[in-house]
Amino acid sequence: MKLNPASQPVSSLHQPVSRCELNSFFGGIGPQIHTAQKDLPPASSPAQADQRVLACDPHDLDRFFADVSYRVVLTDRLQSQLDQRLATGFNVFQLIEPDENKLSDILADLLNPKGTHGQGDLFLRLLLERLELAADPQLVREATVQREALMPGGQNDQRRMDVFVKAGLLLAIENKVDSPEQPKQIRDYLDYLEGRDSPGSPRLNTVIYLTPNGRCPESLGHSELRRYQDSRGLRCWSYQDHLLRWVQDCRRECEAQRIRDFLLDFIGYIESDLIREPEDNHEETENDNDQ
């Protein structure tokens, strides 16, 4: 059992320690303490129990802490040997500390069939599967991915979509880590993509509003939000849930070890650095936004 928090994966620091792990770490110490406690008559009060603790044999305490110290040193030594080969504490994202734009660059490259990852359209296909969107396989293989794509012909032609995918269907990703939504931003994106859906066909063109906690865009009232979500035109995705699962899918299916290692670091970064408190839905703004 690891005792050095700096050497543990972030996700493991939040997991409770089981009795089995404690017994494994303390080895023969636990049974000795348990036996000593069984030999004592029951305490008549909490105060008496505290006095018993204070009245422990100093030699027993010395042996106890000496054994614990030895086990801590041994654990650190084993962890150091492991890190020489596997560098379990290293995460490239902790060094570069990517901002919102750099995260969008990463997403765009992963989704690009011609991206540097060398996996073709694999990651894009996995995303479309997560979205439950059926697309022509040939068009997915030939998909194009743009960063900061202008929205020509829309109500606001100066809008720039963080990540814009053309794969037969159209997919826009608006990445908001801590920055707020611009006025009517998501509403404009939805209007733009809705106007490019094929008449009479199922809704395919989609906006992913990506935030750490999956918050809803403020430019939509409750009834509008529900309508777009029901038609699958809008997905409010969180890094901690939806995107994390997609990245895990990508790592599981990826064949290149170098990219698998990168995706593992990305997973660790999402789990540790992209955590935000959940926000309440904005039903109270329905009357204002639905007018």
Residue frames as qw, qx, qy, qz and C-alpha x, y, z in Angstrom:
[[0.000, 0.888, 0.460, 0.000, 0.00, 0.00, 0.00],
 [0.421, 0.424, -0.025, 0.802, 1.41, 3.41, -1.01],
 [0.344, -0.720, -0.432, 0.421, 1.68, 6.06, 1.69],
 [0.268, -0.318, 0.158, 0.896, 3.34, 8.81, -0.32],
 [0.430, 0.708, 0.445, -0.342, 0.51, 10.94, -1.84],
 [0.168, 0.747, -0.350, -0.539, 2.83, 12.58, -4.36],
 [0.059, -0.304, 0.889, 0.337, 3.58, 9.20, -5.90],
 [0.375, 0.337, 0.849, -0.161, -0.02, 8.05, -6.21],
 [0.041, 0.397, 0.612, 0.683, -2.41, 8.56, -9.14],
 [0.209, -0.181, 0.171, -0.946, -4.77, 11.42, -8.34],
 [0.682, -0.249, -0.394, -0.564, -7.85, 9.23, -8.53],
 [0.694, -0.151, -0.674, 0.204, -6.46, 6.87, -5.86],
 [0.155, 0.155, -0.472, 0.854, -6.05, 9.66, -3.29],
 [0.491, -0.173, 0.059, -0.852, -9.82, 9.95, -2.99],
 [0.756, -0.112, -0.595, -0.248, -10.42, 6.23, -2.44],
 [0.653, -0.621, 0.277, -0.332, -10.98, 4.92, 1.11],
 [0.180, 0.457, -0.864, 0.112, -8.37, 2.56, 2.51],
 [0.835, -0.204, -0.383, -0.339, -9.82, -0.90, 3.07],
 [0.709, -0.581, 0.363, -0.164, -9.23, -3.01, 6.18],
 [0.957, 0.146, 0.133, 0.215, -7.50, -5.57, 3.96],
 [0.502, 0.699, -0.165, 0.482, -5.00, -2.91, 2.82],
 [0.324, -0.789, 0.344, -0.394, -4.39, -1.79, 6.40],
 [0.901, -0.319, 0.292, -0.040, -3.79, -5.36, 7.54],
 [0.859, 0.387, 0.026, 0.335, -1.42, -5.90, 4.63],
 [0.252, 0.796, -0.249, 0.491, 0.56, -2.76, 5.44],
 [0.412, -0.693, 0.421, -0.416, 0.79, -3.23, 9.20],
 [0.575, 0.260, -0.774, 0.043, 1.38, -6.96, 8.91],
 [0.575, -0.236, -0.738, 0.262, 1.92, -8.48, 12.33],
 [0.051, 0.129, -0.376, 0.916, 1.36, -5.24, 14.22],
 [0.531, -0.259, -0.208, -0.779, -2.41, -5.22, 13.89],
 [0.777, -0.258, -0.563, -0.112, -2.96, -8.65, 15.49],
 [0.474, -0.029, -0.570, 0.671, -0.67, -7.72, 18.37],
 [0.172, -0.158, 0.173, -0.957, -2.71, -4.60, 19.11],
 [0.675, -0.236, -0.371, -0.592, -5.96, -6.52, 18.76],
 [0.717, -0.163, -0.650, 0.193, -4.72, -9.23, 21.18],
 [0.257, 0.023, -0.474, 0.842, -3.62, -6.64, 23.73],
 [0.378, -0.193, -0.018, -0.905, -7.01, -4.94, 23.54],
 [0.738, -0.230, -0.536, -0.339, -8.85, -8.24, 24.03],
 [0.587, -0.095, -0.664, 0.454, -6.90, -8.92, 27.26],
 [0.000, 0.098, -0.339, 0.936, -8.16, -5.70, 28.84],
 [0.085, 0.534, 0.788, -0.295, -11.51, -5.52, 30.66],
 [0.172, 0.720, 0.478, 0.473, -14.13, -3.25, 29.03],
 [0.171, 0.114, -0.214, 0.955, -13.73, 0.43, 29.72],
 [0.033, -0.597, -0.723, 0.346, -16.49, 1.89, 31.87],
 [0.160, 0.898, 0.196, -0.360, -16.34, 5.29, 30.17],
 [0.637, 0.715, -0.001, 0.287, -14.71, 7.08, 27.20],
 [0.127, -0.895, 0.374, -0.207, -12.41, 8.84, 29.65],
 [0.749, -0.411, 0.519, 0.019, -11.14, 5.53, 30.97],
 [0.853, 0.388, 0.272, 0.219, -10.53, 4.33, 27.40],
 [0.335, 0.885, -0.173, 0.275, -8.48, 7.46, 26.70],
 [0.429, -0.757, 0.475, -0.130, -6.44, 6.88, 29.86],
 [0.899, -0.069, 0.416, 0.118, -5.67, 3.34, 28.71],
 [0.692, 0.660, 0.051, 0.289, -4.30, 4.67, 25.46],
 [0.032, 0.891, -0.333, 0.306, -2.09, 7.09, 27.36],
 [0.631, -0.570, 0.504, -0.152, -1.00, 4.32, 29.70],
 [0.931, 0.340, -0.129, 0.020, 0.38, 2.08, 26.92],
 [0.787, -0.394, 0.208, 0.426, 3.79, 0.59, 27.56],
 [0.121, 0.869, -0.280, -0.391, 6.36, 3.04, 26.09],
 [0.318, -0.351, 0.812, 0.342, 8.40, 0.10, 24.79],
 [0.492, 0.443, 0.748, 0.055, 5.37, -1.18, 22.88],
 [0.306, 0.904, 0.153, -0.255, 4.87, 2.27, 21.36],
 [0.122, -0.720, 0.549, 0.407, 8.54, 2.48, 20.40],
 [0.412, -0.043, 0.867, 0.276, 8.38, -0.88, 18.67],
 [0.449, 0.672, 0.579, -0.109, 5.15, 0.07, 16.95],
 [0.247, 0.927, -0.043, -0.278, 6.46, 3.34, 15.47],
 [0.252, -0.556, 0.696, 0.377, 9.83, 1.81, 14.61],
 [0.477, 0.203, 0.833, 0.193, 8.03, -0.85, 12.59],
 [0.381, 0.829, 0.380, -0.153, 5.81, 1.75, 10.92],
 [0.006, 0.862, -0.326, -0.388, 8.83, 3.89, 10.04],
 [0.380, -0.273, 0.810, 0.353, 10.57, 0.89, 8.52],
 [0.469, 0.470, 0.741, 0.097, 7.53, 0.07, 6.39],
 [0.253, 0.919, 0.131, -0.272, 7.23, 3.69, 5.20],
 [0.130, -0.704, 0.566, 0.409, 10.90, 3.76, 4.18],
 [0.428, -0.010, 0.866, 0.258, 10.52, 0.41, 2.42],
 [0.439, 0.697, 0.562, -0.079, 7.38, 1.60, 0.57],
 [0.149, 0.917, -0.134, -0.346, 9.14, 4.78, -0.58],
 [0.272, -0.494, 0.733, 0.381, 12.12, 2.75, -1.77],
 [0.464, 0.271, 0.827, 0.168, 9.91, 0.39, -3.77],
 [0.350, 0.851, 0.342, -0.190, 8.00, 3.34, -5.24],
 [0.034, -0.818, 0.389, 0.423, 11.29, 4.99, -6.25],
 [0.355, -0.202, 0.843, 0.350, 12.41, 1.81, -8.01],
 [0.438, 0.561, 0.702, 0.018, 9.06, 1.60, -9.81],
 [0.216, 0.921, 0.103, -0.309, 9.27, 5.25, -10.91],
 [0.248, -0.568, 0.599, 0.507, 12.73, 4.67, -12.40],
 [0.268, 0.085, 0.875, 0.394, 11.08, 2.37, -14.93],
 [0.090, 0.610, 0.755, 0.223, 7.53, 3.72, -15.20],
 [0.076, 0.096, -0.058, 0.991, 7.61, 7.36, -13.93],
 [0.134, -0.558, -0.818, -0.034, 4.19, 6.90, -12.33],
 [0.139, -0.708, -0.369, 0.586, 4.08, 10.49, -11.07],
 [0.155, -0.228, 0.378, 0.884, 4.84, 12.11, -14.44],
 [0.371, 0.688, 0.623, -0.045, 2.05, 13.80, -16.39],
 [0.392, 0.191, 0.299, 0.849, 2.88, 16.03, -19.36],
 [0.115, -0.760, -0.444, -0.461, -0.30, 18.06, -18.82],
 [0.533, -0.768, -0.216, 0.282, 0.92, 19.13, -15.39],
 [0.536, -0.254, 0.196, 0.781, 3.97, 20.65, -17.07],
 [0.170, 0.273, 0.453, 0.831, 2.28, 22.46, -19.96],
 [0.096, 0.478, 0.565, -0.665, -0.89, 23.43, -18.03],
 [0.148, 0.306, 0.637, 0.692, -3.01, 23.80, -21.19],
 [0.255, 0.253, 0.260, -0.896, -5.48, 26.65, -21.41],
 [0.640, 0.441, 0.463, -0.426, -8.87, 26.50, -23.11],
 [0.540, 0.699, -0.301, -0.361, -7.41, 27.09, -26.59],
 [0.085, 0.479, -0.871, -0.064, -4.74, 24.41, -26.20],
 [0.472, 0.091, 0.826, -0.294, -7.37, 21.91, -25.04],
 [0.664, 0.599, 0.185, -0.408, -9.38, 22.72, -28.15],
 [0.329, 0.663, -0.624, -0.250, -6.24, 22.15, -30.25],
 [0.209, -0.238, 0.943, -0.104, -5.86, 18.72, -28.67],
 [0.595, 0.348, 0.620, -0.376, -9.50, 17.81, -29.34],
 [0.572, 0.697, -0.131, -0.412, -9.28, 19.00, -32.94],
 [0.194, 0.562, -0.787, -0.164, -6.16, 16.95, -33.63],
 [0.354, -0.052, 0.911, -0.204, -7.63, 13.81, -32.05],
 [0.606, 0.495, 0.484, -0.392, -10.80, 14.14, -34.15],
 [0.404, 0.711, -0.364, -0.446, -8.93, 14.81, -37.39],
 [0.975, 0.137, 0.173, 0.011, -8.56, 11.64, -39.50],
 [0.678, 0.569, -0.183, 0.428, -5.30, 13.17, -40.76],
 [0.405, -0.876, 0.188, -0.181, -4.16, 14.11, -37.26],
 [0.196, 0.674, -0.691, 0.173, -0.70, 13.45, -35.90],
 [0.675, -0.304, 0.577, -0.345, -1.96, 10.50, -33.84],
 [0.171, 0.348, -0.853, -0.349, -1.87, 8.26, -36.91],
 [0.311, 0.162, 0.896, -0.272, -5.10, 6.43, -36.01],
 [0.026, -0.294, -0.704, -0.647, -7.11, 7.68, -38.98],
 [0.403, -0.423, -0.207, -0.785, -10.78, 8.26, -38.27],
 [0.495, -0.217, -0.812, 0.220, -10.82, 5.99, -35.18],
 [0.140, -0.240, -0.526, 0.804, -11.27, 8.73, -32.57],
 [0.347, 0.057, -0.156, -0.923, -13.90, 10.54, -34.64],
 [0.569, -0.156, -0.718, -0.370, -15.85, 7.30, -35.11],
 [0.397, -0.258, -0.767, 0.434, -15.74, 6.67, -31.37],
 [0.078, 0.179, 0.273, -0.942, -17.11, 10.15, -30.71],
 [0.486, -0.012, -0.401, -0.777, -19.95, 9.68, -33.20],
 [0.536, -0.208, -0.818, -0.034, -20.76, 6.38, -31.51],
 [0.197, -0.249, -0.612, 0.724, -20.92, 8.17, -28.16],
 [0.265, 0.207, 0.031, -0.941, -23.30, 10.69, -29.74],
 [0.499, 0.331, 0.794, -0.109, -25.30, 7.85, -31.36],
 [0.403, 0.711, -0.116, -0.565, -24.98, 9.54, -34.74],
 [0.787, 0.190, 0.537, 0.238, -24.96, 7.39, -37.87],
 [0.173, 0.813, -0.276, -0.483, -22.71, 8.80, -40.56],
 [0.855, 0.501, -0.132, -0.027, -21.48, 7.58, -43.93],
 [0.820, -0.398, 0.193, 0.364, -18.19, 5.72, -43.20],
 [0.638, 0.379, 0.219, 0.634, -16.58, 7.12, -46.35],
 [0.005, 0.859, 0.082, 0.505, -17.48, 10.69, -45.38],
 [0.658, -0.747, 0.087, 0.033, -16.13, 10.10, -41.87],
 [0.823, -0.092, 0.205, 0.521, -12.82, 8.87, -43.31],
 [0.422, 0.453, 0.229, 0.751, -12.64, 12.04, -45.41],
 [0.273, -0.883, -0.373, 0.078, -13.82, 14.37, -42.64],
 [0.366, 0.512, -0.163, 0.760, -12.28, 17.81, -42.20],
 [0.510, -0.677, -0.425, 0.317, -11.72, 19.46, -38.83],
 [0.252, 0.661, -0.013, 0.707, -11.27, 23.21, -38.33],
 [0.416, -0.442, -0.467, 0.643, -10.24, 25.30, -35.37],
 [0.007, 0.527, 0.148, -0.837, -11.87, 28.70, -34.81],
 [0.228, 0.323, 0.747, 0.534, -14.16, 28.12, -37.80],
 [0.207, 0.112, 0.010, -0.972, -16.15, 31.13, -38.96],
 [0.319, 0.444, 0.811, -0.209, -19.91, 30.75, -39.12],
 [0.012, 0.081, -0.390, -0.917, -20.68, 32.34, -42.52],
 [0.339, -0.292, -0.610, -0.654, -24.22, 33.33, -43.34],
 [0.370, -0.458, -0.758, 0.282, -25.40, 33.05, -39.76],
 [0.182, -0.921, -0.326, -0.108, -27.11, 35.70, -37.70],
 [0.296, -0.894, 0.294, 0.163, -23.66, 36.63, -36.42],
 [0.866, 0.459, -0.136, 0.145, -21.04, 35.91, -39.08],
 [0.130, 0.744, -0.545, 0.365, -18.23, 36.83, -36.68],
 [0.832, -0.398, 0.309, -0.232, -18.86, 33.79, -34.53],
 [0.394, 0.525, -0.754, -0.017, -16.00, 31.31, -34.42],
 [0.937, -0.255, -0.072, -0.229, -16.65, 27.71, -33.44],
 [0.441, -0.684, 0.580, 0.030, -13.85, 26.23, -31.33],
 [0.269, -0.183, 0.901, 0.285, -13.86, 22.92, -33.21],
 [0.664, 0.420, 0.055, -0.617, -15.91, 22.33, -36.38],
 [0.378, -0.144, 0.889, 0.215, -16.16, 18.90, -38.00],
 [0.657, 0.390, -0.182, -0.619, -17.56, 18.17, -41.46],
 [0.190, -0.193, 0.960, 0.073, -18.18, 14.44, -41.91],
 [0.165, -0.393, -0.806, -0.411, -21.36, 14.39, -43.96],
 [0.373, -0.820, -0.434, 0.018, -23.01, 15.67, -40.80],
 [0.198, 0.679, -0.228, 0.670, -21.80, 18.84, -39.08],
 [0.703, -0.528, -0.406, 0.250, -20.48, 18.89, -35.53],
 [0.117, 0.748, -0.215, 0.616, -19.51, 21.99, -33.56],
 [0.682, -0.393, -0.480, 0.386, -17.75, 21.85, -30.20],
 [0.055, -0.827, 0.106, -0.549, -17.81, 24.92, -27.99],
 [0.717, -0.109, -0.523, 0.447, -15.21, 24.44, -25.28],
 [0.224, -0.783, 0.089, -0.573, -15.78, 26.46, -22.11],
 [0.597, -0.043, -0.661, 0.453, -13.51, 25.60, -19.20],
 [0.255, -0.485, -0.503, 0.668, -13.94, 28.70, -17.07],
 [0.025, 0.069, -0.202, -0.977, -14.89, 31.41, -19.55],
 [0.442, 0.415, 0.556, -0.568, -18.59, 32.39, -19.80],
 [0.450, 0.481, 0.677, 0.327, -20.76, 31.92, -22.85],
 [0.062, -0.064, 0.186, 0.979, -20.93, 34.97, -25.11],
 [0.469, 0.323, 0.331, -0.752, -24.38, 36.55, -25.57],
 [0.800, 0.405, 0.124, -0.424, -26.61, 34.20, -27.61],
 [0.021, 0.578, -0.767, -0.277, -23.54, 32.23, -28.67],
 [0.276, 0.014, 0.961, 0.023, -24.95, 28.69, -28.51],
 [0.499, 0.605, 0.468, -0.407, -28.32, 29.87, -29.81],
 [0.362, 0.743, -0.333, -0.453, -26.52, 31.21, -32.92],
 [0.053, -0.362, 0.910, 0.197, -24.62, 27.96, -33.42],
 [0.408, 0.262, 0.852, -0.196, -27.82, 25.93, -33.15],
 [0.494, 0.715, 0.189, -0.458, -29.63, 28.18, -35.63],
 [0.211, 0.667, -0.590, -0.404, -26.71, 27.89, -38.04],
 [0.090, -0.188, 0.972, 0.111, -26.52, 24.09, -37.93],
 [0.458, 0.396, 0.704, -0.371, -30.30, 23.64, -37.85],
 [0.483, 0.703, -0.045, -0.520, -30.56, 25.49, -41.14],
 [0.287, 0.552, -0.727, -0.290, -28.20, 22.94, -42.70],
 [0.480, -0.003, 0.855, -0.196, -30.04, 19.79, -41.65],
 [0.108, -0.065, -0.791, -0.599, -31.59, 17.88, -44.53],
 [0.557, -0.075, 0.087, -0.822, -35.38, 18.52, -44.63],
 [0.886, -0.038, -0.171, -0.429, -37.38, 15.53, -43.46],
 [0.729, 0.200, -0.608, 0.243, -34.33, 13.59, -42.22],
 [0.699, -0.599, -0.316, 0.230, -33.37, 12.84, -38.60],
 [0.102, -0.972, 0.200, -0.074, -31.45, 15.58, -36.82],
 [0.899, 0.091, -0.128, 0.408, -27.73, 14.95, -37.38],
 [0.320, 0.594, -0.209, 0.707, -26.00, 18.32, -37.07],
 [0.689, -0.597, -0.385, 0.144, -25.01, 18.75, -33.45],
 [0.063, 0.770, -0.340, 0.536, -23.46, 21.23, -31.03],
 [0.744, -0.306, -0.491, 0.335, -21.48, 19.91, -28.07],
 [0.162, -0.855, 0.168, -0.462, -21.33, 22.48, -25.28],
 [0.818, -0.013, -0.466, 0.337, -18.31, 21.20, -23.38],
 [0.222, -0.777, 0.288, -0.513, -17.63, 22.34, -19.81],
 [0.132, 0.325, -0.861, 0.367, -15.98, 20.77, -16.76],
 [0.273, 0.091, 0.777, -0.559, -19.32, 20.21, -14.98],
 [0.091, 0.362, 0.865, 0.335, -21.74, 19.87, -17.92],
 [0.118, 0.503, 0.382, -0.766, -23.48, 23.18, -17.27],
 [0.431, 0.652, 0.605, 0.149, -26.16, 24.39, -19.67],
 [0.306, 0.248, 0.196, 0.898, -25.71, 27.39, -21.99],
 [0.002, -0.463, -0.467, 0.754, -27.22, 30.58, -20.62],
 [0.182, 0.189, -0.348, -0.900, -28.51, 31.74, -24.01],
 [0.421, -0.208, -0.764, -0.442, -31.33, 29.17, -23.96],
 [0.561, -0.308, 0.291, -0.711, -34.40, 29.14, -21.79],
 [0.484, -0.166, 0.827, -0.233, -35.58, 25.92, -20.21],
 [0.767, 0.419, 0.394, -0.285, -38.14, 24.99, -22.88],
 [0.534, 0.757, -0.344, -0.156, -35.72, 25.77, -25.72],
 [0.103, -0.563, 0.815, -0.091, -32.99, 23.80, -24.02],
 [0.636, 0.027, 0.730, -0.249, -35.27, 20.81, -23.60],
 [0.745, 0.597, 0.118, -0.272, -36.35, 20.98, -27.25],
 [0.402, 0.740, -0.536, -0.065, -32.79, 21.02, -28.57],
 [0.249, -0.408, 0.860, -0.176, -31.70, 18.24, -26.24],
 [0.735, 0.207, 0.564, -0.314, -34.70, 16.10, -27.16],
 [0.733, 0.663, -0.024, -0.150, -33.88, 16.52, -30.86],
 [0.852, -0.201, 0.195, 0.442, -30.20, 15.76, -30.10],
 [0.434, 0.805, 0.038, 0.402, -29.16, 19.05, -31.65],
 [0.061, -0.776, 0.416, -0.470, -27.44, 20.06, -28.42],
 [0.846, -0.227, -0.437, 0.204, -25.39, 17.95, -26.03],
 [0.248, -0.860, 0.301, -0.329, -24.24, 19.48, -22.75],
 [0.888, 0.077, -0.384, 0.239, -21.11, 17.45, -22.09],
 [0.468, -0.845, 0.258, -0.037, -18.87, 17.50, -19.05],
 [0.333, 0.634, -0.690, 0.103, -15.15, 16.79, -19.04],
 [0.326, -0.368, 0.778, -0.392, -15.57, 14.64, -15.94],
 [0.711, 0.165, 0.612, -0.304, -18.18, 12.33, -17.44],
 [0.769, 0.589, 0.196, -0.153, -18.86, 12.39, -21.17],
 [0.425, 0.803, -0.418, 0.007, -15.51, 13.52, -22.53],
 [0.342, -0.547, 0.751, -0.140, -13.59, 11.38, -20.05],
 [0.798, 0.105, 0.577, -0.139, -15.41, 8.27, -21.25],
 [0.710, 0.702, -0.024, -0.051, -14.65, 9.11, -24.87],
 [0.127, 0.785, -0.600, 0.086, -10.94, 9.60, -24.11],
 [0.568, -0.306, 0.746, -0.164, -10.97, 6.26, -22.30],
 [0.842, 0.420, 0.315, -0.124, -12.55, 4.68, -25.39],
 [0.489, 0.822, -0.293, 0.001, -9.82, 6.22, -27.53],
 [0.166, -0.656, 0.727, -0.119, -7.04, 4.90, -25.33],
 [0.739, -0.057, 0.647, -0.181, -8.55, 1.43, -25.24],
 [0.802, 0.524, 0.286, -0.027, -8.82, 1.21, -29.05],
 [0.224, 0.898, -0.361, -0.113, -5.60, 3.07, -29.94],
 [0.969, 0.122, -0.071, 0.203, -2.75, 0.96, -31.32],
 [0.461, 0.610, -0.302, 0.569, 0.10, 3.45, -30.92],
 [0.643, -0.420, -0.480, 0.425, 1.70, 3.18, -27.48],
 [0.284, 0.042, -0.105, 0.952, 2.95, 6.77, -27.63],
 [0.325, -0.373, -0.263, -0.828, -0.61, 8.05, -28.11],
 [0.683, -0.460, -0.564, -0.069, -1.95, 5.67, -25.47],
 [0.531, -0.241, -0.397, 0.709, 0.50, 7.19, -22.98],
 [0.003, 0.165, 0.061, 0.984, -0.58, 10.70, -24.00],
 [0.519, -0.434, -0.448, -0.585, -4.24, 9.79, -23.58],
 [0.662, -0.398, -0.571, 0.278, -3.50, 8.32, -20.15],
 [0.304, -0.114, -0.242, 0.914, -1.97, 11.66, -19.14],
 [0.248, -0.282, -0.289, -0.881, -5.02, 13.43, -20.56],
 [0.625, -0.468, -0.593, -0.197, -7.29, 11.22, -18.47],
 [0.565, -0.330, -0.468, 0.594, -5.28, 12.01, -15.35],
 [0.117, 0.046, -0.024, 0.992, -5.42, 15.74, -16.10],
 [0.421, -0.411, -0.444, -0.676, -9.20, 15.67, -16.60],
 [0.671, -0.463, -0.577, 0.041, -9.69, 13.79, -13.33],
 [0.555, -0.358, -0.343, 0.668, -7.46, 16.13, -11.32],
 [0.208, -0.205, 0.024, 0.956, -7.53, 19.62, -12.89],
 [0.241, -0.191, -0.453, -0.837, -10.87, 19.92, -14.69],
 [0.279, -0.487, -0.806, 0.186, -13.11, 19.51, -11.65],
 [0.120, -0.254, 0.044, -0.959, -15.64, 22.27, -10.98],
 [0.259, 0.227, 0.729, -0.591, -18.63, 22.49, -8.67],
 [0.133, 0.473, 0.794, 0.358, -21.95, 21.67, -10.36],
 [0.129, 0.059, 0.051, -0.989, -24.19, 24.58, -11.18],
 [0.416, 0.438, 0.678, -0.420, -27.97, 24.75, -10.93],
 [0.297, 0.443, 0.656, 0.534, -29.94, 24.77, -14.16],
 [0.032, -0.123, -0.058, 0.990, -31.26, 28.14, -15.14],
 [0.000, -0.562, -0.806, -0.186, -35.01, 27.54, -15.18],
 [0.112, -0.725, -0.386, 0.559, -35.48, 30.88, -13.47],
 [0.037, -0.462, 0.314, 0.828, -34.34, 32.65, -16.68],
 [0.357, 0.325, 0.833, 0.271, -36.86, 30.83, -18.88],
 [0.222, 0.846, 0.450, -0.182, -39.20, 33.78, -19.27],
 [0.057, -0.827, 0.247, 0.502, -36.37, 36.12, -20.19],
 [0.234, -0.370, 0.756, 0.487, -34.63, 33.82, -22.65],
 [0.352, 0.337, 0.858, 0.162, -37.72, 32.40, -24.36],
 [0.276, 0.790, 0.273, -0.475, -39.05, 35.74, -25.48]]
